Amino acid sequence: MFQNKNFVYYLMLAITFFILKFLFSVSSVEELKFLLFPIKKIIELLFGSTSVFIPTNGYFFEILNIVIDKTCAGYNFWLLSFALLAYINLNNLNKDYLKIISILFSFIVSFFFSIFVSSSRIYVSIILQSKIIIFSGNSIIHESIGIITNLLFLIMIYFITENLHKKWNNK
């Protein structure tokens, strides 16, 4: 029978992932403030703008004419980057206590990274939509920017993490 030394960790990771994914599906904008608030603060700093929280919608930026809502929170990116980081770490660590620490570390690091990525994605979207008329108000272009940005950052996470492990394992 096939035995994998990380099976229990993978199972814990998968269960955590699906529970968090379910929680997102039933969450409101209000419940996602822990992600939305730092993103809105970054956007306010980058554009010198202010926003107002609308409980049913999210953070509304009147000057920019945008709403940072549930879909902008980066929650799905957070989960994906958490799973990716944890998976890579589990495959490159041998001691159980390091694996447990790496899962917790992956969760925290991916949280802050998702805030950075979401803010970057929103920033690029705002800039493109304000500079290039064809992008303005086009939801397909807006979503494409999000997909491309998230995919590029996930690929970057993968290569950076793998290379760091290779360096550490060669010492």
C-alpha positions as a printed NumPy array, in Angstrom:
array([[  0.   ,   0.   ,   0.   ],
       [  1.197,   3.511,  -0.823],
       [  2.351,   5.457,   2.211],
       [  3.324,   9.088,   2.175],
       [  5.13 ,  10.564,   5.159],
       [  3.165,  13.785,   4.688],
       [ -0.291,  12.259,   4.19 ],
       [ -1.639,  13.448,   7.56 ],
       [ -0.321,  16.961,   6.91 ],
       [ -1.808,  17.024,   3.409],
       [ -5.127,  15.864,   4.832],
       [ -5.053,  18.575,   7.522],
       [ -4.171,  21.127,   4.866],
       [ -6.997,  20.012,   2.557],
       [ -9.567,  20.016,   5.381],
       [ -8.434,  23.475,   6.512],
       [ -8.575,  24.726,   2.916],
       [-12.137,  23.481,   2.336],
       [-13.405,  24.742,   5.691],
       [-11.951,  28.196,   5.001],
       [-13.34 ,  28.133,   1.465],
       [-16.793,  27.304,   2.832],
       [-16.524,  30.092,   5.415],
       [-15.754,  32.546,   2.626],
       [-18.809,  31.469,   0.66 ],
       [-21.09 ,  32.32 ,   3.597],
       [-19.234,  35.42 ,   4.765],
       [-20.374,  38.998,   4.374],
       [-18.365,  42.08 ,   3.49 ],
       [-18.482,  43.015,   7.18 ],
       [-16.87 ,  39.691,   8.133],
       [-14.064,  40.241,   5.625],
       [-12.992,  43.588,   7.045],
       [ -9.843,  41.936,   8.421],
       [ -8.693,  41.638,   4.782],
       [-10.484,  44.587,   3.213],
       [ -9.416,  47.214,   5.748],
       [ -5.634,  46.935,   5.159],
       [ -6.212,  46.871,   1.393],
       [ -8.347,  50.013,   1.517],
       [ -5.705,  51.735,   3.683],
       [ -3.015,  50.967,   1.096],
       [ -5.209,  52.228,  -1.755],
       [ -5.975,  55.384,   0.255],
       [ -2.236,  55.97 ,   0.727],
       [ -1.378,  55.288,  -2.919],
       [ -4.042,  57.594,  -4.323],
       [ -4.393,  60.145,  -1.531],
       [ -8.071,  59.314,  -1.439],
       [-10.54 ,  58.404,   1.282],
       [-13.258,  55.808,   1.392],
       [-16.488,  55.144,   3.194],
       [-17.524,  51.697,   4.391],
       [-20.932,  50.607,   3.13 ],
       [-21.903,  47.416,   5.042],
       [-23.634,  45.742,   2.088],
       [-21.038,  46.704,  -0.537],
       [-17.592,  47.413,   0.898],
       [-15.283,  50.422,   0.825],
       [-16.47 ,  53.074,  -1.618],
       [-13.923,  55.533,  -3.034],
       [-15.949,  58.415,  -4.403],
       [-13.052,  60.175,  -6.17 ],
       [-11.901,  56.953,  -7.845],
       [-15.487,  55.751,  -8.342],
       [-14.686,  52.21 ,  -7.197],
       [-15.873,  49.829,  -4.507],
       [-13.488,  47.428,  -2.843],
       [-15.824,  44.561,  -2.053],
       [-15.806,  40.877,  -1.122],
       [-14.381,  39.871,  -4.504],
       [-11.451,  42.273,  -4.014],
       [-10.477,  40.883,  -0.619],
       [ -7.969,  38.407,  -2.01 ],
       [ -9.38 ,  35.627,   0.163],
       [ -9.144,  32.979,  -2.566],
       [ -5.601,  34.069,  -3.37 ],
       [ -4.793,  33.837,   0.344],
       [ -6.047,  30.253,   0.463],
       [ -4.224,  29.254,  -2.709],
       [ -0.943,  30.837,  -1.67 ],
       [ -1.291,  29.298,   1.811],
       [ -1.84 ,  25.834,   0.323],
       [  1.025,  26.279,  -2.136],
       [  3.489,  27.506,   0.498],
       [  2.487,  24.811,   2.971],
       [  2.747,  22.085,   0.315],
       [  6.219,  23.185,  -0.765],
       [  7.369,  23.455,   2.844],
       [  5.984,  20.028,   3.748],
       [  7.832,  18.478,   0.817],
       [ 11.129,  20.061,   1.832],
       [ 11.153,  19.554,   5.601],
       [ 11.9  ,  16.348,   7.465],
       [ 11.085,  17.041,  11.104],
       [  7.475,  16.975,  12.278],
       [  7.754,  20.047,  14.498],
       [  9.181,  22.036,  11.552],
       [  6.297,  20.903,   9.362],
       [  3.734,  22.109,  11.907],
       [  5.551,  25.424,  12.322],
       [  5.796,  25.776,   8.53 ],
       [  2.033,  25.336,   8.125],
       [  1.385,  28.107,  10.648],
       [  4.118,  30.229,   9.081],
       [  2.622,  29.669,   5.607],
       [ -0.795,  30.748,   6.86 ],
       [  0.527,  34.015,   8.304],
       [  2.928,  34.877,   5.481],
       [  0.314,  34.178,   2.818],
       [ -2.155,  36.438,   4.666],
       [  0.172,  39.444,   4.45 ],
       [  1.233,  38.532,   0.93 ],
       [ -2.416,  38.372,  -0.191],
       [ -2.958,  41.91 ,   1.107],
       [  0.046,  43.074,  -0.907],
       [ -1.094,  41.222,  -4.048],
       [ -4.703,  42.433,  -3.78 ],
       [ -3.556,  46.005,  -3.284],
       [ -1.213,  45.704,  -6.266],
       [ -3.969,  44.215,  -8.413],
       [ -6.392,  47.001,  -7.482],
       [ -3.698,  49.646,  -8.058],
       [ -2.874,  48.312, -11.537],
       [ -6.573,  48.078, -12.372],
       [ -7.23 ,  51.672, -11.329],
       [ -4.209,  52.98 , -13.239],
       [ -5.061,  51.068, -16.413],
       [ -8.708,  52.03 , -16.278],
       [ -7.886,  55.696, -15.76 ],
       [ -5.155,  55.878, -18.439],
       [ -6.515,  53.644, -21.146],
       [-10.095,  54.432, -22.119],
       [-10.759,  50.972, -23.58 ],
       [-10.272,  49.412, -20.114],
       [-12.67 ,  51.778, -18.368],
       [-15.722,  49.963, -17.03 ],
       [-14.888,  46.725, -18.842],
       [-15.438,  43.915, -16.349],
       [-13.749,  41.283, -18.538],
       [-10.56 ,  43.35 , -18.665],
       [-10.834,  44.041, -14.923],
       [-11.184,  40.324, -14.153],
       [ -8.377,  39.463, -16.582],
       [ -6.034,  41.821, -14.749],
       [ -6.939,  40.016, -11.519],
       [ -6.36 ,  36.571, -12.998],
       [ -3.028,  37.504, -14.575],
       [ -1.788,  39.283, -11.445],
       [ -2.761,  36.432,  -9.132],
       [ -1.306,  33.793, -11.424],
       [  1.991,  35.65 , -11.787],
       [  2.309,  36.063,  -8.023],
       [  1.488,  32.379,  -7.404],
       [  4.175,  31.36 ,  -9.9  ],
       [  6.573,  33.763,  -8.198],
       [  5.774,  32.275,  -4.763],
       [  6.429,  28.801,  -6.116],
       [  9.816,  29.577,  -7.664],
       [ 11.072,  31.73 ,  -4.796],
       [ 10.053,  29.192,  -2.146],
       [ 11.492,  26.246,  -4.071],
       [ 14.782,  28.098,  -4.635],
       [ 15.02 ,  29.081,  -0.956],
       [ 14.568,  25.445,   0.058],
       [ 17.213,  24.349,  -2.439],
       [ 19.66 ,  26.876,  -0.967],
       [ 18.905,  25.819,   2.613],
       [ 19.064,  22.106,   1.812],
       [ 22.46 ,  22.498,   0.135],
       [ 24.052,  24.059,   3.21 ]])
